Amino acid sequence: MLPETHMPGPVCLIENTCGKLIANQEALKILSAIEEPVVVVAIVGLYRTGKSYLMNKLAGKKKGFSLGSTVQSHTKGIWMWCVPHPTVPHHTLVLLDTEGLGDVEKGDNQNDSWIFALAILLSSTFVYNSMGTINQQAMDQLHYVTELTEHIQSSSSPEKREVDDSADFVSFFPAFVWALRDFSLELEADGQPITADEYLDLSLRLRKGDEKKLKSYNQPRLCIRKFFPQKKCFIFDRPASRKHLVRLEQLQEEDLNPDFVEQVAEFCSHIFCHSRVKTLSGGITVNGPRLESLVLTYVNTISSGNLPCIENAVLALAQIENTAAVQKAIAHYDEQMGQKAQLPTETLQELLDLHRAVEREAIAVFMKSSFKDVDQKFQTQLGEQLQAKRDDYCKRNVQASTAICEALLQDIFGPLEDEVKAGAFSKPGGYRLFLKKKQELRNKYYEEPHKGIQAEETLKKYLESKEAMADALLQTDQSLTEKEKDIEVERLKAEAAEASKKILEEVQKKNEQMMQQREKSYQEHVKQLTDKIQEERSKILQEQQAVLAQKLQEQRRLLQEGFSRESQRLQNEITEIKKKSASQGGGCTIL
């Protein structure tokens, strides 16, 4: 069970100093330790609109994010508070409170646009907090949403961006929640009561006309409808009388407007129950380290003067994760082989079978942790390292067997060598006596177990090293005729040739086993990669179907409202999505 994240209060995640955005190392360190999936809720809105109060309630605290009580904005940059998710076990709720937009003291609209864009990029639920009603002024203040195409790229490919980069936004944009504070109107339309969601839906309707004024009216509404697949609206009464607002965090719940208390509770309940885990394309779940990587990539990109790109950020994350996945797989291989490999093995096949079983596990470990391994670059690295590990084990297996056999030969044949040196066989008939003794010792050597795969070759080399000694006994044995000596020489040559043939056959057999193992290894990589590709393809197709359904729904709505031009633009996007879905059935280069 993973330890829960304990943060007594928020810390600054992205500092905003003199218009320059910098990732805070303390906050990144906190994220790096969160192995659980994260649900990321970001809140954005004009300064002094009570954003921080809602975030404190989500954290289950009365204090934390700075509320302030003056017309000055308190929050600078983006602040983070990580708390255990109150309703989903083993998940972490990451709350991001952003500095107020439109602060006259900053005088930097560009900076506000980056804060807005980062909140979109990092969150799985995006809360837009505003005062009063959804009127044109509120929409004008939400002009940042119309500028997203100028601040975010979904792809680094110029060809894809030429089609319409923003068409992909819906696939990775967060759920959109509009929080309307100090709302004083009656929720009704045409004399009938409506819900807050219906009020938002009515407020996002477009108006017909080609005038510039109508374009500015329709543009933010169209962007919200087009980019955000899920939309929700909450209204909040004024929490207390104006004189009490300056000390809102000190007020007891009974001192607050009961309707406001109930509205905040409904808002929190919705966030807890419906906010999704932050995911990347292909259903990749984001945890703390992955969120840390996204923060660093996006902030560094913005600081370098470039546009943050979703695809590049995911690929940068994949580089980190896939490198770690290779290391994790190799560590698993080393651990399992260290526990299971008892060297020397009796046969090479025994070692290869063990390697193959552990290799299969190691590949599975890699597959579980890796993603977006372009051209299987990292899987190829893993395959090369596993092959090197296998070769090293084979080498160590040979060395272990050789060492055992050499020690055994010395132990068995050592006394015979001493007898030869002492002259025990330097007499008529001594050579035949020597051969008899040598055969007995050879049989004894064969009877010894656990010699490993080098038993024959080590014996052959040992006997070859003692040929001069045996030949001397043969030549000096006076009981043998010259013809008998010649016959014995030929017999020894034939015996040596047979031994060489046997060794050669063993070498060929080992080579065949190694070739078979390489083929099995390749097939294992292919099998697991194919399974992973099918799984990823299925997830991507599901995402594309969800995007397609959302765009079809929006297209029908545009047609109903009489906006045929916008409907046709959506139809073009729908056609591209269908083409992309069809192309998912294509093949891929494997290893």
C-alpha positions in Angstrom: 0.0 0.0 0.0 1.4 3.4 -1.0 1.8 6.1 1.6 -0.7 8.9 1.5 0.4 12.4 0.5 0.5 14.8 3.4 0.8 18.5 2.7 -0.1 20.8 5.5 -0.7 23.6 3.0 -0.2 24.7 -0.6 3.2 25.4 -2.2 3.9 27.4 -5.3 4.2 25.0 -8.3 4.9 27.6 -11.0 6.4 30.9 -9.9 5.6 34.1 -11.8 8.4 36.5 -11.1 8.6 39.7 -13.2 6.5 38.0 -16.0 8.8 34.9 -16.1 7.4 31.5 -15.3 9.7 29.1 -13.3 8.8 25.6 -12.0 9.4 25.4 -8.2 11.7 22.6 -7.2 10.1 22.0 -3.8 6.7 21.4 -5.5 8.3 19.2 -8.2 9.9 17.1 -5.5 6.5 16.5 -3.9 5.0 15.4 -7.2 7.9 13.1 -7.9 7.0 11.1 -4.7 3.3 10.6 -5.6 3.1 7.2 -7.3 -0.7 7.1 -7.3 -2.9 8.3 -10.2 -3.7 12.0 -9.9 -7.0 13.9 -10.4 -6.0 17.4 -11.2 -8.4 20.3 -10.6 -7.4 23.8 -11.7 -9.3 27.0 -11.1 -9.0 30.1 -13.2 -10.7 33.5 -13.1 -10.4 37.2 -12.6 -8.6 38.3 -9.5 -10.6 38.8 -6.3 -13.4 36.5 -7.3 -13.1 34.0 -4.5 -11.3 31.2 -6.4 -9.2 30.2 -3.4 -12.1 29.7 -1.1 -13.5 26.9 -3.3 -10.1 25.3 -3.6 -9.8 25.3 0.2 -13.2 23.6 0.5 -12.0 20.9 -2.0 -9.0 20.4 0.2 -11.3 19.9 3.2 -9.8 22.9 5.0 -10.9 26.4 5.9 -7.5 27.9 5.4 -4.7 27.1 2.9 -4.9 28.9 -0.4 -4.6 32.7 0.3 -8.0 34.4 0.2 -7.0 38.0 0.7 -9.5 40.7 1.6 -8.5 43.6 -0.6 -8.7 44.6 -4.2 -5.1 43.2 -4.7 -4.5 39.8 -6.1 -2.9 37.5 -3.5 -2.1 34.4 -5.5 0.9 34.7 -7.9 1.7 32.0 -10.4 0.1 28.6 -9.9 -0.1 27.1 -6.4 -0.5 23.4 -5.7 -2.1 21.4 -2.8 -1.9 17.6 -3.0 -4.3 15.8 -0.7 -5.6 12.2 -0.5 -8.7 11.9 -2.7 -11.7 12.0 -0.3 -13.8 9.4 -2.2 -11.4 7.3 -4.4 -8.9 5.2 -2.5 -5.2 5.3 -3.6 -5.7 8.4 -5.7 -4.3 11.9 -5.1 -6.3 15.1 -5.6 -4.0 17.8 -7.0 -5.5 21.3 -6.6 -4.1 24.1 -8.7 -5.0 27.7 -7.7 -4.0 30.2 -10.3 -3.2 33.9 -9.9 -6.1 36.2 -10.8 -6.5 37.1 -14.4 -6.8 40.8 -15.4 -4.8 42.1 -12.5 -4.2 45.8 -13.4 -0.9 45.8 -11.3 0.6 43.2 -13.7 -0.2 45.0 -16.9 0.7 41.8 -18.9 -2.1 40.1 -20.7 0.4 37.7 -22.3 1.3 36.4 -18.9 -2.3 35.8 -18.1 -2.7 33.8 -21.3 0.1 31.5 -20.4 -1.4 30.9 -16.9 -4.7 30.1 -18.5 -3.1 27.7 -21.0 -1.1 25.9 -18.4 -4.2 25.4 -16.3 -5.8 23.8 -19.3 -2.8 21.6 -20.1 -2.2 20.3 -16.6 -5.8 19.7 -15.4 -8.4 17.0 -15.8 -11.1 19.3 -14.5 -10.9 23.1 -15.4 -13.0 25.4 -13.2 -13.6 28.9 -14.6 -14.7 31.2 -11.7 -16.6 34.4 -12.4 -18.9 36.9 -10.7 -22.5 37.6 -11.5 -24.1 36.2 -14.7 -23.0 34.8 -18.0 -23.4 38.0 -20.1 -21.3 39.5 -22.8 -18.9 41.0 -20.3 -18.3 37.6 -18.8 -17.6 36.2 -22.2 -15.3 39.1 -23.1 -13.3 38.3 -19.9 -13.1 34.7 -21.1 -11.3 35.8 -24.3 -8.3 33.6 -23.3 -10.3 30.6 -24.6 -10.3 32.1 -28.1 -6.5 32.5 -27.9 -5.8 28.9 -27.0 -5.0 28.1 -30.6 -2.3 30.7 -30.5 -0.7 29.3 -27.3 -1.1 25.5 -27.6 -0.2 23.0 -30.3 -1.5 19.5 -30.3 1.1 18.3 -32.8 4.7 19.3 -33.7 4.0 18.3 -37.4 3.4 21.3 -39.7 1.3 19.0 -42.0 -1.1 18.1 -39.1 -1.4 21.7 -38.0 -2.3 22.8 -41.5 -5.4 20.7 -41.3 -6.5 22.3 -38.1 -4.5 21.8 -34.9 -7.4 22.9 -32.7 -9.5 20.0 -34.0 -7.6 17.7 -31.7 -8.0 19.8 -28.6 -11.2 18.1 -27.6 -9.3 14.8 -27.2 -7.1 16.1 -24.4 -8.9 19.2 -23.0 -10.2 18.8 -19.4 -13.9 18.9 -18.3 -15.1 22.4 -18.1 -16.9 23.7 -15.0 -18.2 27.3 -14.8 -18.6 28.6 -11.2 -20.8 31.7 -11.1 -20.3 33.6 -7.8 -22.8 36.0 -6.2 -25.5 35.0 -8.7 -28.7 37.0 -8.1 -31.0 36.1 -11.1 -33.9 33.6 -11.1 -33.0 30.5 -13.0 -35.8 30.5 -15.5 -36.4 30.8 -19.3 -39.7 31.5 -21.0 -41.3 31.6 -17.6 -40.1 28.0 -16.8 -37.5 27.0 -14.2 -34.2 25.7 -15.6 -31.1 24.1 -14.2 -27.7 25.8 -14.0 -26.5 23.5 -16.8 -29.4 24.6 -19.0 -28.6 28.2 -18.2 -25.0 27.6 -19.4 -26.3 25.9 -22.5 -28.6 28.8 -23.3 -25.8 31.2 -22.7 -23.5 29.4 -25.2 -26.0 29.7 -28.1 -24.7 31.5 -31.1 -26.2 34.4 -33.0 -26.6 34.7 -36.7 -24.9 37.4 -38.7 -21.5 38.3 -40.3 -20.9 41.5 -38.6 -17.7 41.9 -36.6 -19.7 42.4 -33.4 -21.5 39.1 -33.9 -18.1 37.4 -34.5 -16.8 38.6 -31.2 -20.0 37.4 -29.6 -19.9 34.0 -31.1 -16.2 33.2 -31.0 -15.8 32.5 -27.2 -19.0 30.5 -27.1 -18.0 28.5 -30.2 -14.6 27.7 -28.7 -16.1 26.5 -25.4 -18.6 24.3 -27.2 -15.9 23.1 -29.6 -13.0 22.4 -27.2 -14.6 21.1 -24.0 -16.3 17.7 -24.3 -17.9 18.0 -20.9 -19.4 21.1 -19.5 -21.0 21.8 -16.1 -22.3 25.0 -14.4 -22.7 25.9 -10.7 -24.3 29.0 -9.2 -23.4 30.4 -5.8 -25.3 33.0 -3.8 -23.3 35.6 -1.9 -21.7 33.7 1.0 -22.3 36.4 3.6 -23.0 40.1 4.0 -20.4 42.3 2.5 -18.9 43.4 5.8 -18.3 39.7 6.7 -16.6 38.8 3.4 -13.2 40.3 4.6 -13.0 37.5 7.2 -14.6 34.7 5.2 -12.2 32.0 6.3 -12.8 32.8 10.0 -16.6 32.5 9.7 -18.3 29.4 11.1 -20.6 27.5 8.8 -23.7 28.6 10.7 -22.7 32.3 10.0 -22.7 31.7 6.2 -25.7 31.9 3.9 -27.3 28.4 4.1 -27.9 28.3 0.3 -24.3 29.1 -0.3 -23.2 26.3 2.0 -25.4 23.8 0.2 -24.2 25.1 -3.2 -20.5 24.7 -2.2 -21.2 21.1 -0.9 -22.9 20.2 -4.3 -19.9 21.7 -6.1 -17.4 19.7 -4.1 -19.5 16.5 -4.4 -19.5 16.9 -8.2 -15.7 17.4 -8.3 -15.0 14.4 -6.1 -17.4 12.1 -7.9 -17.0 13.1 -11.5 -13.5 14.6 -12.0 -11.4 12.0 -13.9 -7.9 10.9 -13.4 -5.5 13.0 -15.6 -4.7 10.9 -18.7 -2.7 11.3 -21.9 -3.5 10.0 -25.4 -4.0 6.3 -25.4 -5.4 6.1 -21.9 -2.0 6.6 -20.2 -2.7 7.4 -16.5 -0.8 10.3 -15.1 0.8 10.0 -11.6 3.0 12.5 -9.7 6.3 12.0 -11.6 4.4 12.2 -14.9 2.7 15.4 -13.9 6.1 16.7 -12.8 7.5 16.0 -16.2 4.6 17.8 -18.0 5.1 20.8 -15.8 8.8 21.0 -16.5 8.3 20.5 -20.3 5.5 23.1 -20.6 7.2 25.7 -18.5 10.6 25.3 -20.1 9.0 25.5 -23.5 7.2 28.7 -22.7 10.3 30.2 -21.1 12.3 29.4 -24.3 9.8 31.4 -26.3 8.1 28.5 -28.0 4.5 27.2 -27.9 3.8 24.2 -25.6 3.0 21.2 -27.7 1.0 18.2 -26.3 2.7 15.7 -28.6 6.2 16.9 -27.7 5.4 16.9 -24.0 4.1 13.3 -24.2 7.2 12.2 -26.2 9.5 13.9 -23.7 7.7 12.1 -20.9 7.9 8.8 -22.9 11.7 9.2 -23.2 12.0 9.4 -19.4 9.5 6.6 -18.7 10.8 4.3 -21.4 14.4 4.7 -20.2 13.2 3.8 -16.7 11.1 0.9 -18.1 14.2 -0.6 -19.6 16.1 -0.3 -16.3 13.2 -1.8 -14.4 13.0 -4.7 -16.8 16.7 -5.4 -16.6 16.6 -5.1 -12.8 13.8 -7.7 -12.8 15.9 -10.0 -15.1 19.0 -9.6 -12.8 17.0 -10.3 -9.7 15.2 -13.4 -11.0 18.3 -14.9 -12.7 20.3 -14.2 -9.6 17.8 -16.3 -7.6 17.2 -19.1 -10.1 20.3 -19.6 -12.1 22.5 -22.3 -10.4 25.7 -22.4 -12.4 27.0 -24.5 -14.0 23.9 -26.0 -15.6 24.1 -29.6 -16.8 23.1 -28.5 -20.4 23.0 -25.3 -22.4 19.3 -25.8 -23.0 18.6 -25.8 -19.3 20.2 -22.3 -19.0 18.5 -21.1 -22.2 15.1 -22.3 -21.0 15.6 -20.4 -17.7 16.7 -17.3 -19.6 13.7 -17.4 -21.9 11.2 -17.7 -19.0 12.8 -14.7 -17.1 13.2 -12.8 -20.4 9.4 -13.2 -21.0 8.8 -11.7 -17.5 11.3 -8.8 -18.1 9.6 -7.9 -21.5 6.3 -7.9 -19.7 7.7 -5.5 -17.1 8.9 -3.2 -19.8 5.6 -3.3 -21.7 3.6 -2.4 -18.5 5.7 0.7 -17.9 6.5 1.9 -21.4 4.4 3.9 -23.8 4.8 5.6 -27.2 8.0 3.8 -27.9 8.5 5.3 -31.4 10.0 2.7 -33.8 10.5 0.4 -30.8 13.7 2.2 -30.0 13.6 1.3 -26.3 12.3 -2.2 -26.8 15.2 -2.8 -29.2 17.6 -1.5 -26.4 16.0 -3.9 -24.0 16.4 -6.7 -26.5 20.1 -5.9 -27.0 20.7 -5.7 -23.2 18.9 -9.0 -22.6 20.9 -10.7 -25.3 24.1 -9.4 -23.7 22.9 -10.6 -20.4 22.1 -14.0 -21.9 25.6 -14.2 -23.5 27.2 -13.2 -20.3 25.4 -16.0 -18.4 26.4 -18.4 -21.1 30.0 -17.3 -20.7 29.8 -17.5 -16.9 28.2 -20.9 -17.3 31.2 -22.1 -19.3 33.7 -20.6 -16.9 31.9 -22.2 -13.9 31.9 -25.6 -15.6 35.5 -25.3 -16.7 36.7 -24.4 -13.2 34.8 -27.3 -11.6 36.1 -29.7 -14.3 39.7 -28.5 -14.1 39.6 -28.9 -10.3 38.0 -32.3 -10.5 40.6 -33.5 -13.1 43.4 -32.3 -11.0 42.0 -34.1 -8.0 41.4 -37.3 -9.9 44.4 -37.4 -12.2 46.9 -35.7 -9.9 48.0 -38.9 -8.1 48.5 -40.6 -11.5 50.9 -37.8 -12.6 52.8 -38.1 -9.3 53.2 -41.9 -10.0 54.5 -41.2 -13.5 57.0 -38.8 -12.1 58.0 -41.3 -9.4 58.8 -43.8 -12.2 56.0 -46.3 -11.3 55.3 -47.0 -15.0 58.9 -46.8 -16.3 59.2 -50.6 -16.7 58.3 -53.2 -19.2 54.5 -53.4 -19.5 54.3 -50.0 -17.7 52.5 -48.3 -20.6 49.6 -50.7 -20.7 49.4 -50.4 -16.9 49.3 -46.6 -17.4 46.5 -46.9 -19.9 44.4 -49.1 -17.6 44.9 -46.7 -14.8 44.0 -43.7 -17.0 40.7 -45.4 -18.2 39.7 -46.2 -14.6 40.2 -42.5 -13.7 38.4 -41.3 -16.8 35.4 -43.5 -15.8 35.6 -42.0 -12.3 35.6 -38.5 -13.8 32.5 -39.3 -15.9 30.7 -40.6 -12.8 31.1 -37.3 -10.9 27.8 -35.2 -11.2 27.3 -31.5 -11.7 30.3 -30.9 -14.0 28.3 -28.7 -16.4 28.6 -28.2 -20.1 32.4 -28.2 -20.4 33.0 -31.7 -19.1 34.1 -33.2 -22.5 36.0 -30.3 -23.8 37.9 -29.8 -20.5 38.8 -33.5 -20.4 40.0 -33.4 -24.0 42.2 -30.4 -23.3 43.6 -32.0 -20.2 44.4 -35.2 -21.9 46.0 -33.3 -24.9 48.2 -31.5 -22.4 49.5 -34.8 -21.1 50.2 -36.5 -24.4 53.9 -35.9 -24.1 54.0 -37.8 -20.9 52.0 -40.7 -22.3 54.1 -40.8 -25.5 57.3 -41.0 -23.4 55.9 -44.0 -21.5 55.0 -45.6 -24.9 58.3 -45.1 -26.5 60.3 -46.3 -23.5 58.2 -49.4 -22.8 60.6 -52.3 -23.8 57.9 -54.9 -23.8 56.3 -53.4 -26.9 57.6 -54.0 -30.4 58.0 -51.1 -32.8 54.9 -52.3 -34.7 52.8 -52.3 -31.6 54.0 -48.8 -30.8 53.0 -47.7 -34.3 49.6 -49.3 -33.9 49.1 -47.5 -30.6 50.1 -44.2 -32.1 47.5 -44.6 -34.8 44.9 -45.7 -32.2 45.6 -42.6 -30.1 45.2 -40.4 -33.3 41.9 -42.0 -34.0 40.8 -41.6 -30.5 41.8 -37.9 -30.6 39.9 -37.4 -33.9 36.8 -39.0 -32.4 37.0 -36.8 -29.4 37.4 -33.7 -31.7 34.4 -34.9 -33.7 32.3 -35.3 -30.6 33.3 -31.8 -29.4 32.5 -30.3 -32.8 29.1 -31.9 -32.8 28.5 -30.4 -29.3 29.5 -27.0 -30.6 27.2 -27.3 -33.6 24.4 -28.4 -31.3 25.0 -25.4 -29.0 25.0 -23.0 -32.0 21.7 -24.4 -33.1 20.3 -24.0 -29.6 21.5 -20.4 -29.5 19.9 -19.7 -32.9 16.7 -21.2 -31.8 16.7 -19.2 -28.6 17.3 -16.0 -30.6 14.3 -16.7 -32.8 12.2 -17.5 -29.7 13.3 -14.3 -28.1 12.4 -12.3 -31.2 9.0 -14.0 -31.4 8.4 -13.2 -27.7 9.2 -9.5 -28.3 6.9 -9.5 -31.3 4.1 -11.2 -29.5 4.1 -8.9 -26.5 4.5 -5.8 -28.7 1.6 -6.9 -30.9 -0.6 -7.4 -27.8 0.4 -4.0 -26.5 -0.2 -2.3 -29.9 -3.6 -3.9 -30.1 -4.4 -2.7 -26.6 -3.2 0.8 -27.3 -5.0 0.9 -30.6 -8.2 -0.1 -28.9 -7.8 2.7 -26.4 -7.0 5.3 -29.1 -10.0 4.1 -31.1 -12.2 4.5 -28.1 -10.9 8.0 -27.6 -11.5 8.8 -31.2 -15.1 7.5 -31.0 -15.8 9.6 -28.0 -14.4 12.7 -29.8 -16.4 11.8 -32.9 -19.6 11.5 -30.8 -19.0 14.9 -29.3 -18.4 16.5 -32.6 -21.4 14.9 -34.2 -23.5 16.1 -31.3 -22.2 19.7 -31.7 -22.7 19.5 -35.5 -26.4 18.6 -35.0 -26.7 21.5 -32.6 -25.1 23.9 -35.1 -27.5 22.7 -37.8 -30.5 23.1 -35.6 -29.3 26.7 -34.8 -28.9 27.4 -38.5 -25.1 27.7 -38.7 -24.3 25.6 -41.8 -20.8 27.1 -42.3 -19.6 26.1 -38.8 -21.4 22.8 -39.3 -19.4 22.1 -42.4 -16.2 22.9 -40.7 -17.1 20.3 -38.1 -17.9 17.8 -40.8 -14.4 18.3 -42.2 -13.0 17.5 -38.7 -15.3 14.4 -38.5 -14.1 13.2 -41.8 -10.4 13.5 -40.7 -11.2 11.6 -37.5 -12.8 8.8 -39.5 -9.8 8.6 -41.8 -7.5 8.5 -38.8 -9.6 5.7 -37.2 -9.4 3.7 -40.4 -5.6 4.1 -40.6 -5.3 2.6 -37.1 -5.6 -0.8 -38.8 -2.3 -0.4 -40.5 0.8 -2.3 -39.7 3.9 -1.2 -37.9 7.6 -1.9 -38.0 8.5 -4.3 -35.2 12.1 -4.4 -33.9 
